[in-house]
Amino acid sequence: MSPGSPERGGLPADAPAPAAAWRRVAAVSVALLAVAVLVLGATVARRPARLESVDPADGARLATAPAAVRLSFSGRVDPREAHVSVVGAAGRLPTGPVRVDGSRVTVPLPATGTGSYRLGYHVVLGDGRALSGQTGYRVGPGGGEVAVAAPPETTSDHDHLGSGPLTVGVLLVGTVLTGFAVAVLFRRPGRGRRRT
């Protein structure tokens, strides 16, 4: 040992304490974990929202009128934000109440006659994304035109964005982990320990 350089547990006095080094490693690890959680959450939340199936199918020609229309979406539908209407030659049909079961939406229809019908929908998925579109079908024989969807399906990230539990959970976990990492990084070494 050279004069004037006191040692601490076999380490030079100016060497960082092993506990401080481990705290830095832990803080960096927690910060990286927080970033990974945020990126993963954003990736999961951004998978495409779409209509997966509709019955009657778009462009279908049916011998008899359907008793209900059924739509399946790529995510859970918010029951308060599910709107479906069916329009025929005589105007909008008086439908029954919209029923939502997870990602499926069912709307009972009254007895209808032959002709072309257009179905319009607007739903908000559980993660806050809105989805709108139209499909068409025909009831009865004949070569008449089927009321095919005019505008394509659209999605929107309007005011509903951020209201989903996934978004809130990811932001909360990211905030807590980032706060922990900052606290560990800026903790003063030796605080709370007695020096001898």
C-alpha positions in Angstrom: 0.0 0.0 0.0 1.5 3.4 -1.0 1.5 6.2 1.5 -1.4 8.6 1.4 -3.7 6.2 -0.5 -5.9 4.5 2.1 -7.6 1.4 1.0 -11.2 0.3 1.6 -11.7 -3.4 1.8 -8.8 -4.1 -0.5 -9.9 -1.4 -3.1 -8.3 2.0 -3.6 -10.3 4.8 -2.0 -11.1 6.4 -5.3 -12.6 3.1 -6.7 -16.4 3.0 -6.9 -18.0 0.8 -4.2 -19.3 -2.5 -5.5 -22.8 -1.7 -4.2 -22.9 1.6 -6.2 -21.8 -0.3 -9.4 -24.6 -2.8 -8.9 -27.1 0.0 -8.3 -26.1 1.5 -11.7 -26.4 -1.9 -13.4 -29.9 -2.4 -11.8 -31.0 1.1 -12.8 -29.9 0.7 -16.4 -31.6 -2.7 -16.5 -34.9 -1.3 -15.2 -34.7 1.6 -17.7 -34.2 -0.9 -20.6 -37.1 -3.0 -19.3 -39.3 0.1 -19.1 -38.5 1.0 -22.7 -39.2 -2.6 -23.8 -42.6 -2.6 -22.1 -43.5 0.7 -23.8 -42.4 -0.5 -27.2 -44.2 -3.8 -26.8 -47.4 -2.1 -25.6 -47.4 0.3 -28.5 -46.9 -2.6 -30.9 -49.7 -4.7 -29.5 -52.0 -1.7 -29.4 -51.4 -0.8 -33.0 -52.3 -4.1 -34.7 -54.8 -3.4 -37.5 -58.4 -2.9 -36.5 -60.7 -4.5 -39.0 -64.0 -6.2 -39.7 -63.1 -10.0 -39.9 -66.5 -11.3 -41.1 -70.1 -10.3 -41.7 -73.2 -12.5 -42.2 -74.7 -12.1 -44.7 -71.5 -11.7 -46.5 -70.8 -8.6 -48.6 -72.3 -9.1 -52.1 -74.4 -12.2 -50.9 -77.6 -13.2 -52.8 -80.1 -14.8 -50.3 -83.3 -16.7 -51.1 -84.9 -15.5 -47.8 -84.3 -12.4 -45.7 -81.9 -12.9 -42.7 -83.3 -12.7 -39.2 -80.2 -10.8 -38.0 -76.9 -9.5 -39.2 -73.7 -10.6 -37.5 -70.3 -8.8 -37.6 -67.0 -10.0 -36.1 -64.2 -7.6 -35.5 -60.4 -8.0 -34.8 -60.9 -6.8 -31.2 -63.3 -6.5 -28.3 -66.1 -4.1 -29.1 -67.3 -1.4 -26.6 -71.0 -2.2 -26.2 -71.8 1.5 -25.7 -70.1 2.4 -29.0 -71.6 -0.2 -31.4 -73.9 1.3 -34.0 -75.4 -0.7 -37.0 -78.1 0.3 -39.5 -79.6 -1.5 -42.4 -81.1 0.5 -45.4 -83.3 -1.0 -48.1 -85.2 0.6 -51.0 -87.9 1.8 -48.6 -85.4 3.4 -46.2 -83.8 2.5 -42.9 -85.1 -0.7 -41.4 -86.3 -0.7 -37.7 -83.7 -3.0 -36.2 -83.7 -4.6 -32.7 -81.2 -3.6 -30.1 -77.5 -4.1 -30.9 -76.1 -7.1 -28.9 -72.3 -7.2 -28.3 -70.5 -10.3 -27.1 -66.7 -9.7 -27.1 -65.7 -9.0 -30.7 -69.1 -10.1 -32.1 -72.0 -7.7 -32.8 -75.5 -9.0 -33.6 -78.5 -7.0 -34.7 -82.0 -8.6 -35.2 -83.8 -7.6 -38.3 -87.6 -7.3 -39.0 -89.1 -9.5 -41.8 -88.2 -7.8 -45.1 -89.1 -8.3 -48.7 -86.9 -8.8 -51.8 -84.4 -6.2 -52.8 -81.0 -4.9 -52.1 -79.9 -3.9 -48.6 -76.9 -1.9 -47.4 -75.5 -2.4 -43.9 -73.5 0.4 -42.2 -71.6 0.1 -39.0 -69.5 2.2 -36.7 -67.9 0.6 -33.6 -65.2 1.5 -31.1 -62.9 -1.3 -30.0 -61.8 -1.8 -26.5 -58.4 -0.1 -27.1 -60.2 3.1 -28.3 -59.9 2.7 -32.1 -63.0 3.4 -34.1 -63.9 1.4 -37.2 -66.6 2.2 -39.8 -67.7 0.6 -43.0 -70.5 -0.7 -45.2 -71.5 -4.0 -46.8 -74.4 -5.0 -49.0 -76.5 -8.1 -49.8 -79.6 -8.9 -51.9 -82.7 -10.9 -50.9 -84.7 -12.8 -53.5 -84.2 -14.0 -57.1 -83.2 -11.8 -59.9 -80.2 -10.2 -61.5 -80.5 -6.8 -59.8 -77.5 -5.1 -58.4 -76.4 -5.9 -54.9 -76.0 -2.8 -52.7 -72.3 -3.1 -52.5 -70.3 -1.0 -50.1 -69.6 2.5 -51.5 -66.8 3.7 -49.2 -64.1 1.3 -47.9 -63.8 0.4 -44.3 -62.1 3.1 -42.3 -60.4 3.3 -38.9 -59.8 6.3 -36.8 -57.8 7.2 -33.7 -60.0 10.1 -32.7 -60.9 11.0 -29.1 -61.3 7.4 -28.0 -57.5 6.8 -28.2 -55.9 6.3 -24.8 -59.0 5.3 -23.0 -58.3 1.6 -23.3 -57.0 -0.4 -20.3 -54.0 -1.7 -22.3 -52.8 1.9 -23.0 -53.3 3.0 -19.4 -51.6 -0.1 -18.0 -48.5 0.2 -20.3 -48.1 3.9 -19.4 -48.4 3.2 -15.7 -45.8 0.4 -15.8 -43.5 2.5 -17.9 -43.8 5.5 -15.5 -43.2 3.4 -12.4 -40.1 1.6 -13.9 -38.7 4.9 -15.2 -39.2 6.5 -11.8 -37.4 3.6 -10.1 -34.5 3.8 -12.5 -34.1 7.5 -11.9 -34.2 7.1 -8.2 -31.6 4.4 -8.2 -29.3 6.4 -10.5 -29.4 9.6 -8.5 -29.2 8.0 -5.1 -26.3 9.4 -3.2 -23.7 6.7 -2.4 -23.2 5.9 1.3 -26.5 7.6 2.3 -27.8 6.0 5.5 -24.5 4.2 6.3 -22.1 5.2 9.0 -18.6 5.8 8.1 -15.9 4.5 10.3 
